[in-house]
Amino acid sequence: MSENPVSLAEAIAKIKSFNTTKFDQTVVCTFWLGIDPKQSDQIIRGAISLPHGIGKQKKVIAFCEGSDVDAAKQAGAIEVGCDELIAKIQGGWADFDVAIASNKVMGKVGKLGRVLGPQGKMPSPKNGTVTSDVATAVKEFAAGKVEFKNDAGGNVHVVVGKVSFDQQKLMDNIDAVISHIKRIKPVSSKGTYIKKVCVSAAMSPGILVAV
């Protein structure tokens, strides 16, 4: 990791200069936060739709019933339903990235906690995957809405795009993430909140960014 913070534009330029691979590397923005991860009221968790997406479509399923079923299918869900979909997942099926659940059926979906929880796929109101507007959630997450949650060290890793994105698009996405992380600062967090921010690609060193 670079020792001296540079501007966001410089950081992105450096990452692009490291791109000698044949595949389109994912770019990640990492925050080291001054939070106590052991305190439940200081957990940083959520989801954000970035201005230019992340360059990847996600496979989304939806737990819902009634009129939500057709709406979720039209919005792009690859599997939709309730009891049968729950049974399918209990049987071992897991070929999806995000699970959305309507408020009405979350009581039934709760039984999947032991299965989906360890995979990071359990629907939750905190990141917008439990909602009364299933169709909108499906559409946003299928388009690449990004989920995030701090780890045990107080770090938050957020995918912000691909190396192939032009510089301005990456800057817009990263600016949006930084603004969002600032906006959700826990009231109980004392001292310096954002200690360090770095940007990196899959095959590049981390570049510290001046925030």
ROSE-4610 file (N, C-alpha, C; in Angstrom, 1 decimal, always signed):
// ROSE-4610
residu = [M/M/M/S/S/S/E/E/E/N/N/N/P/P/P/V/V/V/S/S/S/L/L/L/A/A/A/E/E/E/A/A/A/I/I/I/A/A/A/K/K/K/I/I/I/K/K/K/S/S/S/F/F/F/N/N/N/T/T/T/T/T/T/K/K/K/F/F/F/D/D/D/Q/Q/Q/T/T/T/V/V/V/V/V/V/C/C/C/T/T/T/F/F/F/W/W/W/L/L/L/G/G/G/I/I/I/D/D/D/P/P/P/K/K/K/Q/Q/Q/S/S/S/D/D/D/Q/Q/Q/I/I/I/I/I/I/R/R/R/G/G/G/A/A/A/I/I/I/S/S/S/L/L/L/P/P/P/H/H/H/G/G/G/I/I/I/G/G/G/K/K/K/Q/Q/Q/K/K/K/K/K/K/V/V/V/I/I/I/A/A/A/F/F/F/C/C/C/E/E/E/G/G/G/S/S/S/D/D/D/V/V/V/D/D/D/A/A/A/A/A/A/K/K/K/Q/Q/Q/A/A/A/G/G/G/A/A/A/I/I/I/E/E/E/V/V/V/G/G/G/C/C/C/D/D/D/E/E/E/L/L/L/I/I/I/A/A/A/K/K/K/I/I/I/Q/Q/Q/G/G/G/G/G/G/W/W/W/A/A/A/D/D/D/F/F/F/D/D/D/V/V/V/A/A/A/I/I/I/A/A/A/S/S/S/N/N/N/K/K/K/V/V/V/M/M/M/G/G/G/K/K/K/V/V/V/G/G/G/K/K/K/L/L/L/G/G/G/R/R/R/V/V/V/L/L/L/G/G/G/P/P/P/Q/Q/Q/G/G/G/K/K/K/M/M/M/P/P/P/S/S/S/P/P/P/K/K/K/N/N/N/G/G/G/T/T/T/V/V/V/T/T/T/S/S/S/D/D/D/V/V/V/A/A/A/T/T/T/A/A/A/V/V/V/K/K/K/E/E/E/F/F/F/A/A/A/A/A/A/G/G/G/K/K/K/V/V/V/E/E/E/F/F/F/K/K/K/N/N/N/D/D/D/A/A/A/G/G/G/G/G/G/N/N/N/V/V/V/H/H/H/V/V/V/V/V/V/V/V/V/G/G/G/K/K/K/V/V/V/S/S/S/F/F/F/D/D/D/Q/Q/Q/Q/Q/Q/K/K/K/L/L/L/M/M/M/D/D/D/N/N/N/I/I/I/D/D/D/A/A/A/V/V/V/I/I/I/S/S/S/H/H/H/I/I/I/K/K/K/R/R/R/I/I/I/K/K/K/P/P/P/V/V/V/S/S/S/S/S/S/K/K/K/G/G/G/T/T/T/Y/Y/Y/I/I/I/K/K/K/K/K/K/V/V/V/C/C/C/V/V/V/S/S/S/A/A/A/A/A/A/M/M/M/S/S/S/P/P/P/G/G/G/I/I/I/L/L/L/V/V/V/A/A/A/V/V/V]
num = [1/1/1/2/2/2/3/3/3/4/4/4/5/5/5/6/6/6/7/7/7/8/8/8/9/9/9/10/10/10/11/11/11/12/12/12/13/13/13/14/14/14/15/15/15/16/16/16/17/17/17/18/18/18/19/19/19/20/20/20/21/21/21/22/22/22/23/23/23/24/24/24/25/25/25/26/26/26/27/27/27/28/28/28/29/29/29/30/30/30/31/31/31/32/32/32/33/33/33/34/34/34/35/35/35/36/36/36/37/37/37/38/38/38/39/39/39/40/40/40/41/41/41/42/42/42/43/43/43/44/44/44/45/45/45/46/46/46/47/47/47/48/48/48/49/49/49/50/50/50/51/51/51/52/52/52/53/53/53/54/54/54/55/55/55/56/56/56/57/57/57/58/58/58/59/59/59/60/60/60/61/61/61/62/62/62/63/63/63/64/64/64/65/65/65/66/66/66/67/67/67/68/68/68/69/69/69/70/70/70/71/71/71/72/72/72/73/73/73/74/74/74/75/75/75/76/76/76/77/77/77/78/78/78/79/79/79/80/80/80/81/81/81/82/82/82/83/83/83/84/84/84/85/85/85/86/86/86/87/87/87/88/88/88/89/89/89/90/90/90/91/91/91/92/92/92/93/93/93/94/94/94/95/95/95/96/96/96/97/97/97/98/98/98/99/99/99/100/100/100/101/101/101/102/102/102/103/103/103/104/104/104/105/105/105/106/106/106/107/107/107/108/108/108/109/109/109/110/110/110/111/111/111/112/112/112/113/113/113/114/114/114/115/115/115/116/116/116/117/117/117/118/118/118/119/119/119/120/120/120/121/121/121/122/122/122/123/123/123/124/124/124/125/125/125/126/126/126/127/127/127/128/128/128/129/129/129/130/130/130/131/131/131/132/132/132/133/133/133/134/134/134/135/135/135/136/136/136/137/137/137/138/138/138/139/139/139/140/140/140/141/141/141/142/142/142/143/143/143/144/144/144/145/145/145/146/146/146/147/147/147/148/148/148/149/149/149/150/150/150/151/151/151/152/152/152/153/153/153/154/154/154/155/155/155/156/156/156/157/157/157/158/158/158/159/159/159/160/160/160/161/161/161/162/162/162/163/163/163/164/164/164/165/165/165/166/166/166/167/167/167/168/168/168/169/169/169/170/170/170/171/171/171/172/172/172/173/173/173/174/174/174/175/175/175/176/176/176/177/177/177/178/178/178/179/179/179/180/180/180/181/181/181/182/182/182/183/183/183/184/184/184/185/185/185/186/186/186/187/187/187/188/188/188/189/189/189/190/190/190/191/191/191/192/192/192/193/193/193/194/194/194/195/195/195/196/196/196/197/197/197/198/198/198/199/199/199/200/200/200/201/201/201/202/202/202/203/203/203/204/204/204/205/205/205/206/206/206/207/207/207/208/208/208/209/209/209/210/210/210/211/211/211]
x = [+0.8/+0.0/+0.9/+0.5/+1.2/+1.1/+2.2/+2.2/+1.6/+1.8/+1.3/+0.0/-1.1/-2.4/-2.2/-2.9/-2.9/-4.4/-4.5/-5.9/-6.6/-7.9/-8.6/-8.2/-8.1/-7.7/-6.3/-5.4/-4.1/-4.1/-5.0/-5.1/-5.6/-6.6/-7.2/-6.3/-5.5/-4.5/-3.5/-3.0/-2.0/-2.6/-3.8/-4.4/-4.5/-4.9/-5.0/-3.6/-2.5/-1.2/-0.7/-1.3/-0.9/-1.6/-2.6/-3.4/-2.7/-2.0/-1.3/-2.0/-3.1/-3.8/-4.8/-5.2/-6.1/-7.6/-7.8/-9.2/-9.5/-10.8/-11.2/-11.3/-10.3/-10.2/-11.3/-11.8/-12.7/-12.0/-12.5/-12.0/-12.7/-12.0/-12.6/-12.1/-13.0/-12.7/-12.8/-11.7/-11.7/-11.5/-12.3/-12.3/-11.8/-10.9/-10.6/-11.3/-12.3/-13.1/-12.8/-13.0/-12.8/-14.1/-14.5/-15.7/-15.3/-16.2/-16.0/-16.9/-16.4/-17.2/-18.0/-17.5/-18.2/-19.5/-19.7/-20.9/-21.9/-23.1/-24.1/-24.6/-24.5/-24.9/-23.8/-22.7/-21.6/-21.4/-22.3/-22.1/-22.4/-21.5/-21.7/-22.2/-23.4/-24.0/-25.0/-25.1/-26.1/-25.9/-26.5/-26.4/-26.5/-25.9/-25.9/-25.9/-26.7/-26.7/-25.8/-24.7/-23.7/-24.1/-23.7/-24.1/-23.9/-22.8/-22.5/-22.4/-23.1/-23.1/-21.7/-21.6/-20.3/-19.8/-20.5/-20.1/-20.4/-21.4/-21.8/-23.3/-23.9/-25.3/-25.3/-26.2/-26.3/-27.5/-27.4/-28.5/-29.3/-30.5/-31.4/-32.6/-32.9/-34.2/-35.1/-36.4/-37.3/-38.3/-38.3/-39.3/-40.6/-41.6/-42.8/-44.0/-45.2/-46.5/-47.4/-48.5/-49.5/-49.0/-49.4/-49.1/-47.6/-46.8/-45.4/-44.7/-45.2/-44.6/-44.3/-45.3/-45.2/-44.3/-44.4/-43.6/-42.2/-41.9/-40.5/-39.8/-40.6/-40.2/-39.9/-40.8/-40.6/-39.4/-39.1/-37.9/-36.6/-36.6/-35.4/-35.0/-35.9/-35.5/-35.5/-34.4/-34.3/-35.1/-35.5/-36.4/-37.3/-38.6/-39.6/-40.5/-40.9/-41.9/-41.7/-42.3/-42.2/-41.8/-42.9/-42.7/-41.8/-42.1/-41.3/-39.9/-39.7/-38.3/-37.5/-38.2/-37.5/-37.1/-38.0/-37.6/-36.5/-36.4/-35.4/-34.0/-34.0/-32.7/-32.4/-33.3/-33.1/-32.5/-32.8/-32.3/-30.9/-30.3/-28.9/-28.7/-29.8/-29.6/-29.1/-28.1/-27.5/-27.0/-27.5/-26.9/-27.5/-27.3/-27.8/-26.9/-26.9/-26.1/-26.8/-28.1/-28.8/-30.2/-30.7/-32.1/-32.9/-34.0/-34.9/-36.2/-36.7/-37.9/-38.9/-40.2/-41.2/-41.5/-41.9/-42.2/-43.2/-44.1/-45.2/-44.8/-43.7/-43.3/-42.0/-41.4/-40.2/-40.2/-41.4/-41.6/-41.3/-41.6/-41.3/-39.8/-39.3/-37.9/-36.9/-37.4/-36.5/-35.8/-36.5/-36.0/-34.7/-34.5/-33.3/-32.0/-32.2/-31.0/-29.8/-29.9/-28.7/-28.0/-28.8/-28.3/-27.7/-28.5/-28.2/-27.3/-27.4/-26.6/-25.1/-24.5/-23.1/-22.6/-23.6/-23.2/-23.4/-23.9/-24.1/-25.2/-26.2/-27.3/-28.6/-28.7/-29.9/-30.5/-31.8/-32.5/-32.5/-32.3/-32.3/-32.8/-33.6/-34.1/-33.0/-31.8/-30.7/-30.1/-30.1/-29.5/-30.5/-31.8/-32.8/-33.3/-32.9/-33.3/-34.6/-35.1/-36.5/-37.2/-38.3/-39.0/-40.4/-41.2/-42.6/-42.6/-41.5/-41.4/-40.4/-40.8/-40.0/-39.4/-40.3/-39.8/-38.7/-38.8/-37.7/-36.4/-36.5/-35.3/-34.7/-35.5/-34.9/-34.2/-34.8/-34.3/-32.9/-32.9/-31.7/-30.5/-30.8/-29.7/-29.3/-30.2/-29.8/-28.9/-29.1/-28.2/-26.9/-26.7/-25.4/-25.4/-26.6/-26.6/-25.6/-24.8/-23.7/-24.0/-23.9/-24.0/-22.7/-22.7/-21.4/-21.7/-20.7/-20.7/-19.3/-19.1/-17.8/-17.3/-16.0/-15.5/-15.1/-14.5/-14.1/-13.1/-12.3/-11.3/-11.8/-13.1/-13.6/-13.4/-13.1/-12.9/-14.1/-14.4/-15.5/-15.0/-15.3/-14.8/-16.0/-15.9/-17.1/-16.6/-17.2/-16.9/-17.4/-16.6/-16.9/-16.9/-16.6/-16.5/-15.4/-15.1/-14.0/-12.9/-11.7/-10.6/-10.9/-11.7/-12.1/-12.9/-13.6/-14.4/-13.5/-14.0/-13.2/-13.0/-12.0/-11.6/-12.8/-13.5/-14.6/-15.7/-16.0/-17.0/-16.6/-15.3/-14.8/-14.8/-14.4/-14.4/-15.8/-16.8/-18.1/-18.6/-18.3/-18.7/-18.1/-16.8/-16.1/-16.5/-16.7/-17.2/-18.6/-19.4/-20.7/-20.6/-19.7/-19.5/-18.9/-17.9/-17.4/-18.4/-19.2/-20.3/-21.3/-21.6/-22.6/-22.0/-20.8/-20.1/-20.1/-19.8/-19.8/-21.2/-22.2/-23.5/-24.1/-23.6/-24.1/-23.2/-22.4/-21.6/-22.5/-22.1/-22.9/-22.8/-23.8/-23.8/-22.9/-22.8/-21.9/-20.5/-20.1/-18.7/-17.9/-16.9/-16.1/-14.8/-14.2/-12.9/-12.9/-11.8/-11.7/-12.6/-13.5/-14.4/-13.8/-13.4/-12.7/-11.2/-10.5/-9.1/-8.3/-8.6/-7.9/-8.9/-8.6/-9.4/-8.4/-8.5/-7.6/-8.4/-7.9/-8.5/-7.5/-8.1/-7.2/-8.0/-7.3/-7.9/-7.4/-8.0/-7.6/-6.2/-5.4/-4.0/-3.1/-3.6/-2.8/-2.6/-1.6/-1.5/-2.5/-2.8/-3.8/-3.1/-3.9/-3.4/-4.2/-3.5/-4.2/-4.7/-6.0/-6.6/-6.8/-6.5/-6.8/-8.2/-8.9/-10.3/-10.5]
y = [-1.2/+0.0/+1.2/+2.3/+3.5/+4.2/+4.9/+5.5/+6.8/+7.6/+9.0/+9.1/+9.7/+9.8/+10.7/+10.3/+11.1/+11.5/+12.3/+12.7/+11.4/+11.5/+10.4/+10.1/+11.2/+11.1/+10.4/+10.8/+10.2/+8.7/+8.4/+7.0/+6.1/+6.6/+5.8/+5.7/+6.8/+6.7/+5.7/+5.6/+4.6/+3.2/+3.0/+1.6/+1.2/+2.1/+1.8/+1.5/+2.1/+1.9/+0.5/-0.1/-1.4/-2.5/-2.1/-3.1/-3.8/-4.8/-5.6/-6.9/-7.2/-8.5/-8.4/-9.6/-9.7/-9.6/-9.8/-9.7/-8.3/-8.0/-6.6/-6.7/-6.1/-6.2/-5.4/-5.9/-5.2/-4.2/-3.0/-2.0/-1.9/-1.8/-1.8/-0.6/+0.0/+1.1/+0.6/+0.7/+0.2/+1.3/+1.2/+2.2/+1.6/+2.3/+1.9/+2.9/+2.4/+3.3/+3.3/+4.4/+4.5/+4.1/+2.9/+2.3/+1.2/+0.8/-0.4/-1.5/-2.4/-3.4/-4.3/-4.3/-5.1/-4.5/-3.2/-2.5/-2.5/-3.1/-3.2/-1.9/-0.8/+0.5/+1.2/+0.5/+1.1/+0.2/-0.8/-1.6/-0.7/-0.8/-0.1/-1.1/-1.0/-2.0/-1.3/-1.7/-1.1/-1.5/-0.8/-1.0/+0.3/+0.5/+1.7/+1.5/+2.2/+2.2/+3.2/+2.8/+3.7/+4.4/+5.6/+6.4/+5.6/+4.8/+4.1/+2.6/+2.1/+0.7/+0.1/-1.2/-1.9/-2.7/-2.7/-3.4/-4.9/-5.2/-6.7/-6.8/-7.6/-8.0/-9.0/-8.9/-9.9/-10.8/-12.0/-13.0/-12.7/-12.3/-12.0/-12.9/-13.3/-14.1/-13.3/-13.6/-12.9/-13.8/-13.7/-14.4/-13.5/-13.9/-13.1/-13.9/-13.3/-13.9/-12.9/-13.4/-12.5/-11.7/-10.4/-9.6/-9.3/-9.5/-9.2/-10.2/-11.4/-12.4/-12.0/-11.5/-11.1/-9.8/-8.9/-7.7/-8.0/-9.0/-9.4/-10.0/-10.8/-11.5/-10.4/-9.5/-8.4/-7.6/-7.4/-6.6/-7.3/-8.6/-9.3/-10.4/-10.8/-11.9/-13.2/-14.0/-15.3/-16.4/-16.3/-17.2/-16.4/-16.7/-16.0/-17.0/-16.8/-17.6/-17.6/-18.5/-18.5/-19.9/-20.7/-22.0/-22.9/-23.0/-23.8/-23.4/-22.0/-21.5/-21.7/-21.6/-21.9/-23.4/-24.3/-25.7/-26.0/-25.3/-25.5/-25.1/-24.0/-23.6/-24.5/-25.0/-26.0/-27.3/-27.5/-28.7/-28.5/-27.3/-27.1/-26.2/-25.7/-24.7/-23.4/-22.8/-21.5/-20.7/-20.9/-20.2/-18.9/-18.0/-16.6/-15.7/-14.4/-13.5/-12.8/-12.4/-11.6/-12.2/-12.2/-12.6/-11.4/-11.2/-10.1/-10.8/-10.2/-10.8/-9.7/-10.0/-9.0/-9.1/-8.0/-8.0/-9.1/-9.3/-10.2/-11.7/-12.1/-13.5/-13.7/-12.6/-12.7/-13.7/-13.9/-14.8/-16.2/-16.6/-17.9/-18.0/-16.9/-16.9/-17.0/-16.6/-16.7/-18.0/-19.1/-20.4/-20.7/-19.8/-20.0/-19.4/-18.8/-18.0/-18.8/-20.1/-20.9/-21.3/-21.2/-21.5/-20.3/-19.2/-18.0/-17.1/-17.1/-16.2/-16.4/-17.6/-17.8/-17.4/-17.4/-17.1/-15.6/-14.8/-13.4/-13.1/-14.0/-13.8/-13.7/-13.7/-13.6/-12.2/-12.1/-10.8/-10.1/-8.8/-8.0/-6.6/-6.0/-4.6/-3.6/-3.9/-3.0/-2.7/-3.6/-3.4/-3.3/-3.2/-3.0/-4.2/-5.4/-6.6/-7.2/-6.6/-6.9/-5.6/-5.7/-4.5/-4.7/-3.6/-3.7/-3.5/-3.0/-2.7/-3.7/-4.9/-6.0/-5.7/-5.3/-5.0/-4.1/-2.9/-1.9/-2.5/-3.2/-3.8/-4.8/-5.6/-6.6/-5.8/-4.8/-4.1/-3.4/-2.8/-2.2/-3.1/-4.2/-5.2/-6.0/-6.2/-6.9/-6.0/-4.7/-3.8/-3.5/-4.1/-4.0/-3.1/-3.0/-2.3/-3.0/-2.3/-2.9/-2.9/-4.1/-4.3/-4.2/-3.8/-3.7/-3.9/-4.3/-4.5/-4.5/-3.8/-3.8/-5.2/-5.4/-6.6/-6.4/-7.4/-7.4/-6.3/-5.9/-4.9/-3.4/-3.3/-2.0/-1.5/-2.5/-2.1/-2.4/-1.5/-1.7/-1.8/-2.8/-3.0/-2.8/-1.9/-1.6/-1.7/-2.6/-2.7/-1.4/-0.8/+0.5/+0.5/-0.6/-0.7/-1.6/-1.4/-2.1/-1.2/-1.7/-1.0/-0.4/-1.0/-0.5/+0.7/+1.0/+2.2/+3.5/+4.5/+5.7/+6.4/+7.2/+7.8/+8.5/+9.3/+10.1/+9.2/+8.1/+7.2/+6.6/+6.2/+5.6/+6.7/+7.9/+9.0/+9.2/+9.3/+9.5/+8.4/+7.2/+6.0/+6.1/+6.4/+6.4/+7.6/+8.7/+9.9/+9.6/+8.9/+8.5/+7.6/+6.7/+5.7/+6.5/+7.4/+8.1/+9.0/+9.7/+10.5/+9.7/+8.5/+7.6/+7.1/+6.7/+6.2/+7.4/+8.6/+9.7/+10.0/+9.8/+10.1/+9.2/+7.9/+6.9/+6.7/+7.7/+7.6/+7.4/+6.4/+6.1/+7.3/+7.6/+8.7/+8.4/+7.1/+6.7/+6.6/+6.8/+6.7/+7.9/+7.8/+9.0/+9.0/+10.2/+10.4/+10.4/+10.1/+10.1/+9.0/+9.3/+8.3/+7.6/+8.3/+7.7/+7.9/+6.9/+7.0/+6.9/+6.0/+5.8/+5.4/+5.8/+5.2/+4.8/+3.7/+3.3/+2.6/+2.7/+2.2/+1.2/+0.0/-1.0/-1.8/-2.5/-3.5/-4.8/-5.9/-7.2/-7.5/-7.0/-7.3/-6.0/-5.1/-3.9/-3.6/-2.9/-2.5/-1.5/-1.3/-0.3/+1.1/+2.0/+3.4/+4.3/+4.8/+5.7/+7.0/+7.3/+8.5/+9.5/+10.8/+11.9/+12.2/+12.1/+12.4/+13.7]
z = [+0.0/+0.0/+0.0/-0.8/-0.8/+0.6/+1.0/+2.3/+2.4/+1.3/+1.3/+0.5/+1.1/+0.4/-0.8/-1.9/-3.1/-3.5/-4.5/-4.9/-5.5/-5.5/-6.1/-7.6/-8.3/-9.7/-9.9/-9.0/-9.1/-8.7/-7.7/-7.3/-8.4/-9.1/-10.2/-11.4/-11.6/-12.7/-12.4/-11.1/-10.7/-10.9/-10.5/-10.6/-12.1/-12.9/-14.4/-14.9/-14.4/-14.9/-14.5/-13.4/-13.0/-13.8/-14.6/-15.3/-16.4/-16.2/-17.2/-17.4/-16.8/-17.0/-18.2/-18.6/-19.7/-19.3/-18.0/-17.5/-16.9/-16.9/-16.4/-14.9/-14.2/-12.8/-12.1/-10.9/-10.1/-9.3/-9.1/-8.3/-7.0/-5.9/-4.5/-3.8/-3.1/-2.1/-0.7/+0.0/+1.4/+2.4/+3.5/+4.5/+5.8/+6.5/+7.9/+8.8/+9.5/+10.3/+11.8/+12.4/+13.9/+14.6/+14.4/+15.1/+16.0/+16.9/+17.7/+17.1/+16.3/+15.7/+16.7/+18.0/+19.0/+19.5/+19.2/+19.6/+18.5/+18.8/+17.8/+17.2/+18.0/+17.5/+16.7/+16.4/+15.6/+14.3/+14.1/+12.9/+11.7/+10.7/+9.4/+8.4/+8.0/+7.0/+6.2/+4.9/+4.0/+2.6/+1.7/+0.3/-0.4/-1.6/-2.3/-3.8/-4.5/-6.0/-6.5/-7.2/-7.7/-9.0/-9.2/-10.4/-11.7/-11.8/-13.1/-12.9/-11.8/-11.6/-11.3/-11.4/-11.1/-12.2/-13.3/-14.5/-14.5/-13.6/-13.5/-13.2/-13.9/-13.5/-12.4/-11.5/-10.4/-10.6/-10.1/-10.1/-8.9/-9.0/-7.9/-7.8/-6.6/-6.4/-5.5/-5.5/-4.7/-4.0/-2.7/-1.9/-1.8/-2.4/-2.4/-2.9/-2.7/-3.1/-3.8/-4.3/-4.9/-6.1/-6.1/-7.2/-7.3/-6.2/-6.2/-7.2/-7.4/-8.1/-9.6/-10.3/-11.7/-11.7/-10.8/-10.7/-10.6/-9.7/-9.5/-10.7/-11.4/-12.6/-13.7/-13.8/-14.8/-14.5/-13.2/-12.8/-13.0/-13.2/-13.5/-12.6/-11.6/-10.7/-11.5/-11.2/-11.9/-11.3/-10.0/-9.4/-8.5/-8.5/-7.6/-7.0/-5.8/-5.1/-3.6/-2.9/-1.4/-1.0/-0.7/-0.1/-0.9/-2.2/-3.1/-3.3/-3.3/-3.4/-2.1/-1.0/+0.3/+0.3/-0.1/-0.2/-1.1/-2.2/-3.2/-2.6/-1.9/-1.2/-0.1/+0.7/+1.7/+1.1/-0.1/-0.8/-1.4/-1.2/-1.6/-2.7/-3.4/-4.5/-4.0/-4.6/-4.2/-5.3/-6.5/-7.7/-7.9/-6.9/-7.0/-6.2/-6.4/-5.7/-4.5/-4.8/-3.8/-3.7/-2.4/-2.2/-1.6/-2.3/-1.8/-1.2/-0.2/+0.5/+0.7/+0.5/+0.8/+2.3/+2.9/+4.4/+4.7/+3.8/+4.1/+4.4/+3.7/+3.8/+4.6/+5.2/+5.9/+7.1/+7.6/+8.7/+8.3/+7.0/+6.5/+6.1/+5.5/+5.0/+6.2/+7.4/+8.5/+8.8/+8.4/+8.6/+7.8/+6.8/+6.0/+6.6/+7.7/+8.3/+8.4/+8.8/+9.0/+7.7/+6.6/+5.3/+4.6/+4.6/+3.8/+4.6/+6.0/+6.8/+6.6/+6.7/+6.4/+5.0/+4.1/+2.7/+2.4/+3.4/+3.3/+2.4/+2.2/+1.3/+2.0/+3.3/+4.1/+3.9/+3.5/+3.4/+4.7/+4.6/+5.8/+5.6/+6.5/+6.3/+6.2/+6.9/+7.0/+5.7/+4.7/+3.4/+2.3/+2.7/+1.7/+1.0/+1.5/+0.8/+1.4/+2.5/+3.0/+2.8/+2.0/+1.5/+1.1/+1.1/+0.6/-0.9/-1.5/-2.9/-3.5/-3.7/-4.2/-5.5/-6.5/-7.8/-7.9/-7.2/-7.3/-6.7/-5.6/-5.0/-6.0/-6.6/-7.6/-8.7/-9.2/-10.3/-9.9/-8.8/-8.3/-8.1/-7.4/-7.1/-8.3/-9.2/-10.5/-11.3/-11.2/-11.9/-11.2/-10.0/-9.4/-8.1/-7.5/-6.2/-5.2/-4.5/-3.8/-2.3/-1.7/-0.3/+0.4/+1.6/+2.4/+3.9/+4.6/+6.0/+6.6/+7.7/+8.3/+8.8/+8.8/+9.3/+10.8/+11.4/+12.8/+13.1/+12.1/+12.3/+12.0/+11.8/+11.5/+10.1/+9.2/+7.7/+6.9/+5.9/+5.0/+3.6/+2.9/+1.5/+0.6/-0.4/-1.3/-2.8/-3.6/-5.0/-5.7/-6.5/-7.1/-8.6/-9.2/-10.7/-11.2/-12.5/-13.1/-13.6/-13.8/-14.3/-15.6/-16.4/-17.8/-17.8/-16.6/-16.5/-16.8/-17.4/-17.6/-16.2/-16.1/-14.9/-14.2/-14.9/-14.3/-13.7/-14.4/-13.8/-12.5/-12.5/-11.2/-10.1/-10.5/-9.5/-9.0/-9.9/-9.5/-8.5/-8.8/-8.0/-6.6/-6.6/-5.3/-4.5/-5.1/-4.4/-3.7/-4.5/-4.0/-2.7/-2.8/-1.7/-0.5/-0.7/+0.4/+1.1/+0.3/+0.9/+1.7/+1.2/+1.8/+3.2/+3.2/+4.4/+5.5/+5.0/+5.9/+6.5/+5.7/+6.1/+7.1/+7.1/+8.0/+9.3/+9.6/+10.8/+12.0/+12.8/+14.0/+15.0/+15.7/+16.6/+17.8/+18.1/+19.3/+19.0/+17.7/+17.3/+17.7/+18.4/+18.9/+18.2/+18.2/+17.6/+16.1/+15.5/+14.0/+13.4/+12.6/+12.0/+10.8/+9.8/+8.7/+8.8/+9.2/+9.4/+8.2/+7.3/+6.0/+5.0/+3.7/+2.6/+1.5/+1.0/-0.1/-1.3/-2.4/-3.6/-4.2/-4.6/-5.2/-6.3/-7.1/-8.0/-7.6/-8.3/-7.9/-7.9/-8.9/-9.0/-8.8/-8.0/-7.8/-6.3/-5.9/-4.5/-4.1/-2.9/-2.4/-2.5/-3.0/-3.0/-2.1/-1.1/-0.1/-0.8/-0.4/-1.0/+0.1/-0.3/+0.6/+0.6/+1.8/+2.0/+2.8]
